[in-house]
Amino acid sequence: MFRWLFFILFVAVIETYAYQAFRTVTKIKWFLLAYQLISLFSIVYIIYQFTQFDRKVGQTRLTLFTLGLVLIIYIPKILLTVFMFTEDVYRMIAALVNVATKERQGDFLPERRKFISTVALGVASIPFVSLLYGMKWGKYNFKVIKQPIYFPDLPDAFDGFTICQISDVHSGSFDNAEKINYAIDLINEQQADMCLFTGDIVNTHATEMHPWIDTFNRIKSYKYGKFSVLGNHDYGEYVEWNHPKDKEDNFKAIKNLYGQIGFDLMLNEHKFIEKDGQRIALVGVENWGIGFKQVGDLGKASHDLTNDDFKILMSHDPSHWDVEVKNHPKNYQLTLAGHTHGLQFGIEIPGFIKWSPIQYRYPQWAGLYENLGRYLYVNRGFGFHAYPGRVGIWPEITVIELKKGAKLA
Protein backbone atom coordinates (compact mmCIF):
# COMPACT_ATOMS: atom_id res chain seq x y z
CA MET A 1 0.00 0.00 0.00
CA PHE A 2 2.82 2.39 0.90
CA ARG A 3 4.44 1.79 -2.49
CA TRP A 4 1.24 2.79 -4.28
CA LEU A 5 0.91 5.93 -2.16
CA PHE A 6 4.50 6.84 -2.98
CA PHE A 7 3.86 6.18 -6.69
CA ILE A 8 0.71 8.34 -6.69
CA LEU A 9 2.50 11.18 -4.91
CA PHE A 10 5.48 10.92 -7.27
CA VAL A 11 3.29 11.02 -10.38
CA ALA A 12 1.19 13.87 -9.00
CA VAL A 13 4.24 16.04 -8.32
CA ILE A 14 5.88 15.26 -11.67
CA GLU A 15 2.71 15.84 -13.67
CA THR A 16 1.88 19.06 -11.83
CA TYR A 17 5.27 20.62 -12.49
CA ALA A 18 5.39 19.41 -16.10
CA TYR A 19 1.97 20.94 -16.76
CA GLN A 20 3.10 24.20 -15.17
CA ALA A 21 5.99 24.36 -17.66
CA PHE A 22 3.68 23.95 -20.65
CA ARG A 23 1.07 26.37 -19.26
CA THR A 24 3.70 29.05 -18.70
CA VAL A 25 4.90 28.79 -22.30
CA THR A 26 1.48 28.66 -24.00
CA LYS A 27 -2.11 29.60 -23.15
CA ILE A 28 -3.67 27.68 -26.05
CA LYS A 29 -6.52 25.80 -24.36
CA TRP A 30 -6.88 22.94 -26.84
CA PHE A 31 -3.15 22.22 -26.67
CA LEU A 32 -3.14 22.14 -22.86
CA LEU A 33 -6.26 19.94 -22.82
CA ALA A 34 -4.71 17.55 -25.34
CA TYR A 35 -1.55 17.40 -23.22
CA GLN A 36 -3.57 16.52 -20.12
CA LEU A 37 -5.56 13.83 -21.91
CA ILE A 38 -2.44 12.23 -23.39
CA SER A 39 -0.76 12.27 -19.99
CA LEU A 40 -3.80 10.70 -18.33
CA PHE A 41 -4.08 8.00 -20.99
CA SER A 42 -0.36 7.21 -20.66
CA ILE A 43 -0.58 6.87 -16.87
CA VAL A 44 -3.60 4.57 -17.09
CA TYR A 45 -1.94 2.46 -19.79
CA ILE A 46 1.33 2.11 -17.86
CA ILE A 47 -0.42 1.17 -14.62
CA TYR A 48 -2.58 -1.38 -16.44
CA GLN A 49 0.40 -3.01 -18.15
CA PHE A 50 2.38 -3.26 -14.92
CA THR A 51 -0.56 -4.90 -13.16
CA GLN A 52 -0.75 -7.44 -16.00
CA PHE A 53 2.93 -8.45 -15.75
CA ASP A 54 3.19 -12.22 -15.39
CA ARG A 55 6.28 -13.39 -13.50
CA LYS A 56 5.83 -16.83 -15.03
CA VAL A 57 6.28 -15.35 -18.49
CA GLY A 58 8.85 -12.65 -17.80
CA GLN A 59 9.83 -9.97 -20.25
CA THR A 60 7.89 -9.73 -23.51
CA ARG A 61 7.91 -7.23 -26.35
CA LEU A 62 4.91 -5.54 -24.71
CA THR A 63 6.70 -5.12 -21.38
CA LEU A 64 9.72 -3.81 -23.29
CA PHE A 65 7.52 -1.22 -24.99
CA THR A 66 5.90 -0.26 -21.69
CA LEU A 67 9.22 0.31 -19.96
CA GLY A 68 10.40 2.32 -22.95
CA LEU A 69 7.25 4.44 -22.68
CA VAL A 70 7.90 5.04 -18.97
CA LEU A 71 11.41 6.28 -19.71
CA ILE A 72 10.34 8.44 -22.65
CA ILE A 73 7.59 10.12 -20.62
CA TYR A 74 9.08 10.45 -17.17
CA ILE A 75 12.78 11.18 -17.67
CA PRO A 76 11.90 14.43 -19.52
CA LYS A 77 9.22 15.24 -16.94
CA ILE A 78 11.65 14.68 -14.08
CA LEU A 79 14.00 17.19 -15.72
CA LEU A 80 11.09 19.63 -16.05
CA THR A 81 10.32 19.14 -12.37
CA VAL A 82 13.91 19.89 -11.37
CA PHE A 83 13.82 23.18 -13.31
CA MET A 84 10.38 24.21 -12.07
CA PHE A 85 11.05 23.25 -8.46
CA THR A 86 14.32 25.21 -8.54
CA GLU A 87 12.39 28.21 -9.85
CA ASP A 88 9.85 27.76 -7.02
CA VAL A 89 12.66 27.90 -4.48
CA TYR A 90 13.82 31.15 -6.08
CA ARG A 91 10.23 32.50 -6.12
CA MET A 92 9.76 31.64 -2.45
CA ILE A 93 13.02 33.34 -1.45
CA ALA A 94 12.09 36.41 -3.53
CA ALA A 95 8.65 36.52 -1.92
CA LEU A 96 10.07 36.36 1.60
CA VAL A 97 12.58 39.09 0.77
CA ASN A 98 9.78 41.24 -0.63
CA VAL A 99 7.66 40.72 2.48
CA ALA A 100 10.58 41.59 4.72
CA THR A 101 11.39 44.73 2.75
CA LYS A 102 7.73 45.53 1.97
CA GLU A 103 8.68 46.16 -1.66
CA ARG A 104 6.04 44.02 -3.37
CA GLN A 105 2.32 44.58 -3.62
CA GLY A 106 -0.30 42.09 -4.84
CA ASP A 107 0.42 38.35 -5.14
CA PHE A 108 2.75 36.84 -2.58
CA LEU A 109 4.75 34.80 -5.13
CA PRO A 110 6.30 36.34 -8.25
CA GLU A 111 4.91 34.91 -11.49
CA ARG A 112 6.69 32.11 -13.27
CA ARG A 113 9.08 33.29 -15.92
CA LYS A 114 8.41 32.11 -19.45
CA PHE A 115 12.13 32.00 -20.16
CA ILE A 116 12.76 29.37 -17.45
CA SER A 117 9.93 27.16 -18.69
CA THR A 118 11.14 27.48 -22.27
CA VAL A 119 14.68 26.47 -21.29
CA ALA A 120 13.30 23.59 -19.20
CA LEU A 121 11.24 22.28 -22.12
CA GLY A 122 14.25 22.60 -24.41
CA VAL A 123 16.46 20.60 -22.05
CA ALA A 124 13.73 17.98 -21.50
CA SER A 125 13.32 17.52 -25.23
CA ILE A 126 16.88 16.14 -25.49
CA PRO A 127 16.27 12.84 -23.62
CA PHE A 128 12.75 12.65 -25.13
CA VAL A 129 14.07 12.72 -28.70
CA SER A 130 17.12 10.58 -27.82
CA LEU A 131 15.05 7.82 -26.23
CA LEU A 132 12.64 7.81 -29.16
CA TYR A 133 15.57 7.53 -31.55
CA GLY A 134 17.06 4.75 -29.45
CA MET A 135 13.86 2.71 -29.65
CA LYS A 136 13.34 3.20 -33.37
CA TRP A 137 16.90 3.12 -34.75
CA GLY A 138 19.54 3.00 -32.03
CA LYS A 139 18.92 -0.58 -30.93
CA TYR A 140 20.00 -1.85 -34.37
CA ASN A 141 22.77 0.67 -35.02
CA PHE A 142 25.44 -2.05 -35.10
CA LYS A 143 29.06 -0.98 -34.87
CA VAL A 144 32.19 -3.01 -35.61
CA ILE A 145 34.94 -2.11 -33.13
CA LYS A 146 38.47 -3.26 -33.94
CA GLN A 147 40.82 -3.57 -30.99
CA PRO A 148 44.49 -4.60 -31.24
CA ILE A 149 46.00 -5.83 -27.96
CA TYR A 150 49.74 -6.36 -27.43
CA PHE A 151 51.26 -9.20 -25.40
CA PRO A 152 55.00 -9.80 -24.98
CA ASP A 153 54.40 -13.50 -24.21
CA LEU A 154 52.06 -14.23 -27.12
CA PRO A 155 53.29 -17.28 -29.10
CA ASP A 156 54.78 -16.10 -32.39
CA ALA A 157 52.34 -18.15 -34.47
CA PHE A 158 49.43 -16.15 -33.06
CA ASP A 159 50.80 -12.72 -33.92
CA GLY A 160 47.95 -11.14 -35.92
CA PHE A 161 45.38 -13.76 -34.84
CA THR A 162 41.89 -12.24 -34.90
CA ILE A 163 38.87 -12.99 -32.70
CA CYS A 164 35.32 -11.88 -33.45
CA GLN A 165 33.39 -11.46 -30.21
CA ILE A 166 29.65 -11.11 -29.74
CA SER A 167 27.77 -11.03 -26.46
CA ASP A 168 24.32 -10.56 -24.93
CA VAL A 169 22.15 -11.50 -27.89
CA HIS A 170 18.87 -11.48 -25.89
CA SER A 171 17.00 -12.95 -28.84
CA GLY A 172 13.61 -12.62 -27.14
CA SER A 173 13.80 -8.86 -27.61
CA PHE A 174 14.30 -8.86 -31.40
CA ASP A 175 11.56 -7.48 -33.65
CA ASN A 176 13.30 -6.86 -36.98
CA ALA A 177 14.66 -9.80 -38.98
CA GLU A 178 16.18 -7.55 -41.64
CA LYS A 179 18.36 -5.74 -39.09
CA ILE A 180 19.52 -8.97 -37.45
CA ASN A 181 20.45 -10.43 -40.83
CA TYR A 182 22.42 -7.27 -41.53
CA ALA A 183 24.32 -7.78 -38.26
CA ILE A 184 25.10 -11.38 -39.19
CA ASP A 185 26.47 -10.12 -42.51
CA LEU A 186 28.71 -7.72 -40.59
CA ILE A 187 30.05 -10.60 -38.49
CA ASN A 188 30.82 -12.65 -41.58
CA GLU A 189 32.55 -9.73 -43.30
CA GLN A 190 35.22 -9.49 -40.60
CA GLN A 191 37.15 -12.58 -41.77
CA ALA A 192 38.33 -13.38 -38.23
CA ASP A 193 40.16 -16.58 -37.26
CA MET A 194 37.82 -17.51 -34.41
CA CYS A 195 34.40 -16.45 -33.08
CA LEU A 196 33.56 -16.20 -29.37
CA PHE A 197 30.10 -15.63 -27.86
CA THR A 198 30.17 -14.52 -24.21
CA GLY A 199 26.67 -15.43 -23.09
CA ASP A 200 23.00 -14.43 -22.76
CA ILE A 201 21.49 -16.02 -25.84
CA VAL A 202 17.95 -15.35 -24.51
CA ASN A 203 16.16 -13.26 -21.91
CA THR A 204 14.75 -16.31 -20.11
CA HIS A 205 13.12 -19.01 -22.27
CA ALA A 206 14.81 -21.24 -24.84
CA THR A 207 11.81 -20.76 -27.16
CA GLU A 208 12.80 -17.11 -27.65
CA MET A 209 15.67 -18.23 -29.86
CA HIS A 210 13.69 -20.65 -32.01
CA PRO A 211 12.65 -18.07 -34.66
CA TRP A 212 16.30 -16.96 -34.97
CA ILE A 213 18.18 -20.26 -35.18
CA ASP A 214 18.36 -20.24 -38.98
CA THR A 215 19.47 -16.61 -38.91
CA PHE A 216 22.36 -17.25 -36.52
CA ASN A 217 23.30 -20.40 -38.38
CA ARG A 218 24.32 -18.01 -41.15
CA ILE A 219 27.40 -17.14 -39.07
CA LYS A 220 30.11 -18.80 -41.11
CA SER A 221 32.46 -21.52 -39.92
CA TYR A 222 35.80 -20.36 -38.52
CA LYS A 223 39.14 -22.07 -39.07
CA TYR A 224 39.82 -22.16 -35.34
CA GLY A 225 36.24 -22.66 -34.21
CA LYS A 226 33.23 -20.97 -32.63
CA PHE A 227 32.99 -21.12 -28.83
CA SER A 228 30.61 -19.78 -26.20
CA VAL A 229 29.86 -19.53 -22.49
CA LEU A 230 26.66 -18.96 -20.53
CA GLY A 231 25.40 -15.62 -19.24
CA ASN A 232 23.24 -14.88 -16.22
CA HIS A 233 20.03 -14.81 -18.27
CA ASP A 234 20.67 -18.30 -19.60
CA TYR A 235 19.85 -19.90 -16.25
CA GLY A 236 16.15 -18.92 -16.14
CA GLU A 237 16.56 -17.11 -12.83
CA TYR A 238 14.22 -14.19 -13.46
CA VAL A 239 10.79 -15.82 -13.72
CA GLU A 240 8.64 -18.04 -11.54
CA TRP A 241 8.44 -21.67 -12.64
CA ASN A 242 5.51 -24.01 -12.01
CA HIS A 243 7.89 -26.84 -11.19
CA PRO A 244 11.67 -27.12 -10.71
CA LYS A 245 11.78 -29.60 -13.59
CA ASP A 246 10.42 -26.93 -15.96
CA LYS A 247 13.35 -24.69 -15.07
CA GLU A 248 15.78 -27.58 -15.46
CA ASP A 249 14.36 -28.54 -18.87
CA ASN A 250 14.56 -24.92 -20.02
CA PHE A 251 18.20 -24.71 -18.93
CA LYS A 252 19.05 -27.87 -20.86
CA ALA A 253 17.28 -26.47 -23.92
CA ILE A 254 19.21 -23.19 -23.65
CA LYS A 255 22.53 -25.03 -23.46
CA ASN A 256 21.51 -26.95 -26.57
CA LEU A 257 20.73 -23.71 -28.39
CA TYR A 258 24.40 -22.79 -28.57
CA GLY A 259 25.14 -26.04 -30.35
CA GLN A 260 22.17 -25.55 -32.66
CA ILE A 261 23.76 -22.35 -33.97
CA GLY A 262 27.19 -23.93 -34.31
CA PHE A 263 28.94 -22.80 -31.12
CA ASP A 264 30.84 -25.14 -28.81
CA LEU A 265 29.56 -24.33 -25.31
CA MET A 266 32.29 -24.36 -22.67
CA LEU A 267 31.20 -25.17 -19.12
CA ASN A 268 34.09 -24.59 -16.72
CA GLU A 269 36.64 -26.14 -19.08
CA HIS A 270 39.44 -25.26 -21.46
CA LYS A 271 40.61 -26.18 -24.93
CA PHE A 272 43.90 -25.66 -26.72
CA ILE A 273 43.93 -23.76 -29.99
CA GLU A 274 46.88 -24.89 -32.07
CA LYS A 275 48.57 -23.06 -34.93
CA ASP A 276 51.90 -23.84 -36.63
CA GLY A 277 53.02 -26.08 -33.81
CA GLN A 278 52.24 -23.57 -31.05
CA ARG A 279 49.15 -23.20 -28.91
CA ILE A 280 47.07 -20.94 -26.69
CA ALA A 281 44.50 -22.01 -24.12
CA LEU A 282 40.88 -20.94 -24.45
CA VAL A 283 39.15 -21.08 -21.05
CA GLY A 284 35.39 -20.86 -20.63
CA VAL A 285 33.59 -20.53 -17.29
CA GLU A 286 29.94 -20.47 -16.35
CA ASN A 287 28.48 -17.23 -15.04
CA TRP A 288 30.14 -15.56 -12.08
CA GLY A 289 29.09 -12.07 -11.09
CA ILE A 290 28.63 -9.86 -8.05
CA GLY A 291 24.91 -9.90 -7.27
CA PHE A 292 24.28 -12.63 -9.85
CA LYS A 293 24.64 -16.37 -10.15
CA GLN A 294 28.13 -17.54 -9.19
CA VAL A 295 28.75 -20.98 -10.68
CA GLY A 296 31.87 -20.16 -12.67
CA ASP A 297 34.74 -22.36 -11.44
CA LEU A 298 38.05 -20.96 -12.58
CA GLY A 299 40.03 -23.66 -10.84
CA LYS A 300 38.13 -26.46 -12.58
CA ALA A 301 38.25 -24.69 -15.93
CA SER A 302 42.01 -24.19 -15.70
CA HIS A 303 42.99 -27.57 -14.29
CA ASP A 304 46.43 -28.62 -15.60
CA LEU A 305 47.12 -25.22 -17.16
CA THR A 306 50.42 -23.61 -16.17
CA ASN A 307 51.39 -20.01 -15.53
CA ASP A 308 53.32 -20.03 -18.80
CA ASP A 309 50.36 -21.04 -20.97
CA PHE A 310 48.93 -18.09 -22.89
CA LYS A 311 45.28 -17.97 -21.82
CA ILE A 312 42.13 -16.32 -23.16
CA LEU A 313 39.27 -16.48 -20.67
CA MET A 314 35.60 -16.13 -21.54
CA SER A 315 33.60 -14.99 -18.50
CA HIS A 316 30.27 -13.26 -19.02
CA ASP A 317 30.34 -10.78 -16.14
CA PRO A 318 33.28 -8.30 -15.90
CA SER A 319 33.01 -8.19 -12.12
CA HIS A 320 34.56 -11.67 -12.19
CA TRP A 321 37.74 -10.19 -13.67
CA ASP A 322 37.76 -7.40 -11.10
CA VAL A 323 37.33 -9.73 -8.13
CA GLU A 324 39.13 -12.94 -9.04
CA VAL A 325 40.86 -12.92 -12.42
CA LYS A 326 43.06 -9.86 -12.73
CA ASN A 327 45.33 -10.85 -9.83
CA HIS A 328 45.03 -14.62 -10.22
CA PRO A 329 48.39 -16.41 -9.90
CA LYS A 330 47.81 -18.41 -13.10
CA ASN A 331 48.07 -15.23 -15.18
CA TYR A 332 45.07 -14.91 -17.51
CA GLN A 333 46.45 -12.64 -20.22
CA LEU A 334 43.09 -11.74 -21.80
CA THR A 335 39.52 -11.94 -20.51
CA LEU A 336 36.48 -11.36 -22.69
CA ALA A 337 33.18 -10.37 -21.08
CA GLY A 338 29.86 -8.64 -21.76
CA HIS A 339 26.84 -8.37 -19.45
CA THR A 340 26.67 -4.61 -18.81
CA HIS A 341 25.32 -3.52 -22.24
CA GLY A 342 26.86 -0.18 -21.27
CA LEU A 343 23.35 0.27 -19.79
CA GLN A 344 22.34 0.89 -23.45
CA PHE A 345 22.62 4.58 -22.57
CA GLY A 346 25.55 6.94 -22.39
CA ILE A 347 27.95 9.19 -24.26
CA GLU A 348 31.04 7.96 -26.09
CA ILE A 349 33.30 10.24 -28.13
CA PRO A 350 36.64 8.44 -28.58
CA GLY A 351 39.47 10.45 -27.10
CA PHE A 352 37.14 12.91 -25.35
CA ILE A 353 34.46 11.32 -23.21
CA LYS A 354 33.21 7.89 -22.21
CA TRP A 355 30.34 7.95 -19.73
CA SER A 356 27.34 5.89 -18.73
CA PRO A 357 25.48 5.60 -15.42
CA ILE A 358 26.49 1.91 -15.41
CA GLN A 359 30.06 2.93 -14.51
CA TYR A 360 28.89 3.63 -10.95
CA ARG A 361 28.00 -0.08 -10.68
CA TYR A 362 30.72 -1.64 -12.84
CA PRO A 363 34.23 -0.13 -12.90
CA GLN A 364 34.84 -2.07 -16.14
CA TRP A 365 31.76 -1.62 -18.30
CA ALA A 366 32.72 -1.15 -21.97
CA GLY A 367 35.88 -1.52 -24.01
CA LEU A 368 39.45 -2.36 -23.00
CA TYR A 369 40.91 -2.36 -19.47
CA GLU A 370 44.36 -3.33 -18.21
CA ASN A 371 45.90 -4.34 -14.90
CA LEU A 372 49.58 -5.30 -14.62
CA GLY A 373 49.72 -6.42 -18.23
CA ARG A 374 46.49 -8.41 -18.05
CA TYR A 375 43.61 -7.24 -20.18
CA LEU A 376 39.83 -7.28 -20.05
CA TYR A 377 37.60 -6.44 -22.98
CA VAL A 378 33.92 -5.77 -22.24
CA ASN A 379 31.64 -6.06 -25.26
CA ARG A 380 28.73 -3.59 -25.26
CA GLY A 381 26.30 -6.28 -26.33
CA PHE A 382 24.61 -7.38 -29.53
CA GLY A 383 20.98 -7.14 -28.39
CA PHE A 384 18.99 -5.20 -25.84
CA HIS A 385 17.07 -5.89 -22.66
CA ALA A 386 14.62 -3.97 -20.42
CA TYR A 387 14.76 -0.63 -22.28
CA PRO A 388 13.96 -1.53 -25.93
CA GLY A 389 16.57 0.76 -27.41
CA ARG A 390 20.07 2.17 -27.26
CA VAL A 391 21.25 5.76 -26.91
CA GLY A 392 24.94 6.53 -27.39
CA ILE A 393 26.05 2.99 -26.50
CA TRP A 394 25.53 1.09 -29.73
CA PRO A 395 25.26 -2.68 -30.31
CA GLU A 396 28.73 -4.06 -30.87
CA ILE A 397 30.59 -6.62 -32.92
CA THR A 398 34.18 -6.72 -31.69
CA VAL A 399 37.24 -7.78 -33.66
CA ILE A 400 40.24 -8.28 -31.39
CA GLU A 401 43.68 -8.68 -32.97
CA LEU A 402 46.35 -10.36 -30.86
CA LYS A 403 49.74 -8.70 -31.39
CA LYS A 404 53.16 -9.84 -30.30
CA GLY A 405 55.24 -7.33 -28.37
CA ALA A 406 54.82 -4.23 -26.25
CA LYS A 407 52.03 -1.76 -26.89
CA LEU A 408 53.04 0.90 -29.40
CA ALA A 409 53.24 4.47 -28.09
Secondary structure in CASP SS format (residue, H / E / C, confidence):
PFRMAT SS
TARGET T0000
AUTHOR 0000-0000-0000
METHOD secondary structure of the structure
MODEL  1
M C 1.00
F H 1.00
R H 1.00
W H 1.00
L H 1.00
F H 1.00
F H 1.00
I H 1.00
L H 1.00
F H 1.00
V H 1.00
A H 1.00
V H 1.00
I H 1.00
E H 1.00
T H 1.00
Y H 1.00
A H 1.00
Y H 1.00
Q H 1.00
A H 1.00
F H 1.00
R H 1.00
T H 1.00
V H 1.00
T C 1.00
K C 1.00
I C 1.00
K H 1.00
W H 1.00
F H 1.00
L H 1.00
L H 1.00
A H 1.00
Y H 1.00
Q H 1.00
L H 1.00
I H 1.00
S H 1.00
L H 1.00
F H 1.00
S H 1.00
I H 1.00
V H 1.00
Y H 1.00
I H 1.00
I H 1.00
Y H 1.00
Q H 1.00
F H 1.00
T H 1.00
Q C 1.00
F C 1.00
D C 1.00
R C 1.00
K C 1.00
V C 1.00
G C 1.00
Q C 1.00
T C 1.00
R H 1.00
L H 1.00
T H 1.00
L H 1.00
F H 1.00
T H 1.00
L H 1.00
G H 1.00
L H 1.00
V H 1.00
L H 1.00
I H 1.00
I H 1.00
Y H 1.00
I H 1.00
P H 1.00
K H 1.00
I H 1.00
L H 1.00
L H 1.00
T H 1.00
V H 1.00
F H 1.00
M H 1.00
F H 1.00
T H 1.00
E H 1.00
D H 1.00
V H 1.00
Y H 1.00
R H 1.00
M H 1.00
I H 1.00
A H 1.00
A H 1.00
L H 1.00
V H 1.00
N H 1.00
V H 1.00
A H 1.00
T H 1.00
K C 1.00
E C 1.00
R C 1.00
Q C 1.00
G C 1.00
D C 1.00
F C 1.00
L C 1.00
P C 1.00
E C 1.00
R C 1.00
R C 1.00
K H 1.00
F H 1.00
I H 1.00
S H 1.00
T H 1.00
V H 1.00
A H 1.00
L H 1.00
G H 1.00
V H 1.00
A H 1.00
S H 1.00
I H 1.00
P H 1.00
F H 1.00
V H 1.00
S H 1.00
L H 1.00
L H 1.00
Y H 1.00
G H 1.00
M H 1.00
K H 1.00
W C 1.00
G H 1.00
K H 1.00
Y H 1.00
N C 1.00
F C 1.00
K E 1.00
V E 1.00
I E 1.00
K E 1.00
Q E 1.00
P E 1.00
I E 1.00
Y E 1.00
F E 1.00
P C 1.00
D C 1.00
L C 1.00
P C 1.00
D H 1.00
A H 1.00
F H 1.00
D C 1.00
G C 1.00
F C 1.00
T E 1.00
I E 1.00
C E 1.00
Q E 1.00
I E 1.00
S C 1.00
D C 1.00
V C 1.00
H C 1.00
S H 1.00
G H 1.00
S H 1.00
F C 1.00
D C 1.00
N C 1.00
A H 1.00
E H 1.00
K H 1.00
I H 1.00
N H 1.00
Y H 1.00
A H 1.00
I H 1.00
D H 1.00
L H 1.00
I H 1.00
N H 1.00
E H 1.00
Q C 1.00
Q C 1.00
A C 1.00
D C 1.00
M E 1.00
C E 1.00
L E 1.00
F E 1.00
T C 1.00
G C 1.00
D C 1.00
I C 1.00
V C 1.00
N C 1.00
T C 1.00
H C 1.00
A H 1.00
T H 1.00
E H 1.00
M H 1.00
H H 1.00
P H 1.00
W H 1.00
I H 1.00
D H 1.00
T H 1.00
F H 1.00
N C 1.00
R C 1.00
I C 1.00
K C 1.00
S C 1.00
Y C 1.00
K C 1.00
Y C 1.00
G C 1.00
K E 1.00
F E 1.00
S E 1.00
V C 1.00
L C 1.00
G C 1.00
N H 1.00
H H 1.00
D H 1.00
Y H 1.00
G C 1.00
E C 1.00
Y C 1.00
V C 1.00
E C 1.00
W C 1.00
N C 1.00
H C 1.00
P H 1.00
K H 1.00
D H 1.00
K H 1.00
E H 1.00
D H 1.00
N H 1.00
F H 1.00
K H 1.00
A H 1.00
I H 1.00
K H 1.00
N H 1.00
L H 1.00
Y H 1.00
G H 1.00
Q H 1.00
I C 1.00
G C 1.00
F C 1.00
D E 1.00
L E 1.00
M C 1.00
L C 1.00
N C 1.00
E E 1.00
H E 1.00
K E 1.00
F E 1.00
I E 1.00
E E 1.00
K E 1.00
D C 1.00
G C 1.00
Q E 1.00
R E 1.00
I E 1.00
A E 1.00
L E 1.00
V E 1.00
G E 1.00
V C 1.00
E C 1.00
N C 1.00
W E 1.00
G C 1.00
I C 1.00
G C 1.00
F C 1.00
K C 1.00
Q E 1.00
V C 1.00
G C 1.00
D C 1.00
L H 1.00
G H 1.00
K H 1.00
A H 1.00
S C 1.00
H C 1.00
D C 1.00
L C 1.00
T C 1.00
N C 1.00
D C 1.00
D C 1.00
F C 1.00
K E 1.00
I E 1.00
L E 1.00
M E 1.00
S C 1.00
H C 1.00
D C 1.00
P H 1.00
S H 1.00
H H 1.00
W H 1.00
D H 1.00
V H 1.00
E H 1.00
V H 1.00
K C 1.00
N C 1.00
H C 1.00
P C 1.00
K C 1.00
N C 1.00
Y C 1.00
Q C 1.00
L E 1.00
T E 1.00
L E 1.00
A E 1.00
G C 1.00
H C 1.00
T C 1.00
H H 1.00
G H 1.00
L H 1.00
Q H 1.00
F E 1.00
G C 1.00
I E 1.00
E E 1.00
I E 1.00
P C 1.00
G C 1.00
F C 1.00
I E 1.00
K E 1.00
W E 1.00
S C 1.00
P H 1.00
I H 1.00
Q H 1.00
Y H 1.00
R C 1.00
Y C 1.00
P C 1.00
Q C 1.00
W C 1.00
A C 1.00
G E 1.00
L E 1.00
Y E 1.00
E E 1.00
N E 1.00
L C 1.00
G C 1.00
R E 1.00
Y E 1.00
L E 1.00
Y E 1.00
V E 1.00
N C 1.00
R C 1.00
G C 1.00
F C 1.00
G C 1.00
F C 1.00
H C 1.00
A C 1.00
Y C 1.00
P C 1.00
G C 1.00
R C 1.00
V E 1.00
G C 1.00
I C 1.00
W C 1.00
P C 1.00
E E 1.00
I E 1.00
T E 1.00
V E 1.00
I E 1.00
E E 1.00
L E 1.00
K E 1.00
K E 1.00
G C 1.00
A C 1.00
K C 1.00
L C 1.00
A C 1.00
END
